[in-house]
Structure formats: structure tokens, C-alpha cells
Amino acid sequence: MQIYLVGGAVRDTLLGRTGGDRDWVVVGATPEALVAQGFLPVGKDFPVFLHPRTHEEYALARTERKTAPGYRGFAVHAAIDVTLEQDLARRDLTINAIAARAGPISADGQFDVDFEALTDPFGGQRDLQAKLLRHVTDAFREDPVRILRVARFAARFTDFTVAPETLELMREMVAAGEVDALVPERVWQELARGLMEPQPSRMFAVLRDCGALARLLPEVAALWGVPQRADYHPEIDTGIHVMMVLDMAARLQAPLPVRFACLTHDLGKATTPADILPRHIGHEMRSADLLKGLCQRLRVPTDCRDLADVVAREHGNIHRGLDISSAAALRLLERADAFRKPQRFADALLACECDARGRLGLDGQPYPQRPHWLAVLQAAQSVATEPIAKMAQEKGVQGKDIGGLVHAARVAAIHAAGLAD
């Protein structure tokens, strides 16, 4: 029995990166042999075991054979005679198909790894140096999730490019309908990971280049070629603008819900009637409608969906927040449910800042609307509602009329703070 460290942990070590999970492959062993050494079996589809002390995953070397469309249609063969090279051959990219031999167990129960003794049958080290994302073998086409993974790696390794032959293979897979067989949960999982990478726009560039974006996110794919406002740079269409907004969100280290809101806030511009281009009147409501269908299709988590809805509907009003009345400002806070969910409102403001700064020449500019709206909310929150309600009840005021008094007091508080007319 021989144990190897494989995949991302080896790749990142060779790149000088740290962190991340470590994956191990065991060659020349049986499940019974691992169990006898204290490993705990956890795999359902193929033999995976947890180390008794470190709880890291150890998988028996295996091969895979395509049996049906999609990423679940595989027959897995794990046996004592499967070689390390055969196991590496089933992996997606050459930079992930490098193995480092594990040596004796150290005092803390982990294996010492010899990075001088690498097994690299597919030229992964060469492609690391050339900064190429290249598929290992033609078996790449058997798993459509790999299209999303390549796009995600492009967003992580921002100075890497996709090898031309790999991009062509991905196009063939899209044309064959492979991405149409992906389940929504897996699509969202990979998209969410890619959104959190250092340059998420590169993920969408790769998906667009291979044709997968139009199949997976047609609402987003439709934004390229849609003009922006007449007073904006004509060479920057809505698709390019959204990508700039998304990269600004990464630059500001925004959380996932904010990045998803940045991706989807302008969806409605793709359906703007020709007679009102490029003003995009009413695109906020159209964006919210398209967003609803997208979220249902991909089963987007509630926190991402709800924030994106607020941003889609209100980003124009938030941008104009320095010039609206106290009453209008309060109505926006109420529509955004800012009193019950102030953190979500703060996230919406961050998404709007990304939208404003995701434009040529404005990336370094301040966004005064964000602190302004936080001050507006604070002023409105300063109103003590219980005394108002108690006094109203003493005077016989009931129900909605009490709410009206609270509303009026909050408008007055915003105005008194000098935050709106």
C-alpha cells in the first residue's frame, strides 16, 4: 500500500499558495486493509475513508466510466490493481493531476509529504509554469461539471489562460447538450464558488466563450450588446459593465449575496423596449421579474435571492438618495425592510457602491450615498416607537393610525438630521 497527496494541495504548494483541504489517494490497498488500520468508511459511490486522527479524506485509487448523460452517470471501479497513473488520468486538469508521495507518519498523526518525489504523467508542472488550464485526457468530456470548474479556476488563477484545445472541447460538450443535464444544485454550487474568486468576471468570460453561459444563465448572457445610457461610454455595454461591477465586489471583498446581487441587478436591461433605449426606463422591475425565474431555476439560497431582489428593485433610487425627500427616503427604507433587516440593507448599499464604481474612470471614486443611507436609517431608527404608540392609544388612536404617527415621526427625524429635504 502506498499513499499520495493529490490534486489542489499539490498544485497550490507548487504555486507557493497555502491553505485548503488535502486529498489523499491510496494505491494497492483494499477497503478491509484501511478499516483494519482504523480508517472510517464514508463513501457511498466509491470507497472513501476518514483518517482516524486527522479526519482527512483518503480515497482508493479508482477509474471511472461514463454510463449516462450528466455528471452522475458514471460507473466507478476501485480495486487493488488500479495504478496511480490510472487514477490521475480521470482528473480534470493537468495541474490537478500531480501526486506527491507520502512518507512516514509524523508525531501529529499526519503523513510527511515528499514534494521532490512527484508523479506527473500529464505535464502538470509544465502547464503550471506556462500558466495553462489544460484537460488531462478526452475523458474530460464525460463530466460537464468540469466546464464550470475550468471557468472557476480561470477566476481564481487570474494570470492563467484556458488551452485552446480545452476550450474547443468545452464547446463540443455544450453543443452536445452535456450542460443541459446538470442539476441546479451543482450549477449553483460552482457558480457560487466562482463568484467568490478574486476576479469572477473571468469565470463568465470562459463560460461565454464556450457557449455554456447562454445555456445556464441566458438572462446574464443576453446583457452583452445591450447599450448603456447615452451619457456613458458607448464601448461599455451592459454585459461588460456588469462584469466590472462584479470585479469591484471582489475588490471590496463583498460576501456572496452581494456578489450575486451585483451579477443580477441589471438583468432587465436586456428586455428594454427599443423605443426607450438607452434610457432603460423601468428596467428595475423587469430585472426583479427575471431574477425570480433565475433563482427558482437554480434554487438560489434565500439570502442571496432576497438581497438581489432588493438591489434589483431599488438600486436606481439608492443612487439618487442624495436628492430625494425625507418621505421618499423613508418609503425606500420600508420597501427594503431596513428596520427589521438592517444588515441586509447595508449589504444592498455595498452592492450599489459596486454598481456605481464599476464604471470606467469611477473605480477609485467615493460613493457618498452609502454612508448617507446608513445615516438616514440611523435617524429613522432613533425614533422611540413605544411612547408614540402608548400616547396614541391613550387618545383612542388604534391600528394603522398608530403606524401613521410612527411614520410621520420618522420622516421628521430624517428631516431634522438634515439628511433630506
URGISUL-V763298 format. One record per run of one state. SS is the DSSP state (H for helix, E for strand, C for the rest). FROM is the first residue (numbers start at 1). TO is the last residue. If there is no record, write none. Layout:
SS/FROM/TO
SS/FROM/TO
//
This chain:
C/1/1
E/2/6
C/7/7
H/8/14
C/15/22
E/23/27
C/28/30
H/31/36
C/37/39
E/40/41
C/42/47
E/48/50
C/51/56
E/57/60
C/61/61
E/62/66
C/67/73
E/74/78
C/79/83
H/84/89
C/90/92
E/93/93
H/94/96
C/97/98
E/99/105
C/106/110
E/111/119
C/120/123
H/124/130
C/131/131
E/132/133
C/134/134
E/135/135
C/136/137
H/138/142
C/143/144
H/145/156
C/157/160
E/161/162
C/163/163
H/164/175
C/176/177
H/178/181
C/182/183
H/184/195
C/196/200
H/201/210
C/211/211
H/212/216
C/217/217
H/218/221
C/222/237
H/238/251
C/252/255
H/256/264
C/265/266
H/267/271
C/272/273
H/274/276
C/277/282
H/283/298
C/299/301
H/302/319
C/320/320
H/321/323
C/324/325
H/326/335
C/336/341
H/342/357
C/358/367
H/368/381
C/382/384
H/385/394
C/395/399
H/400/416
C/417/421
//
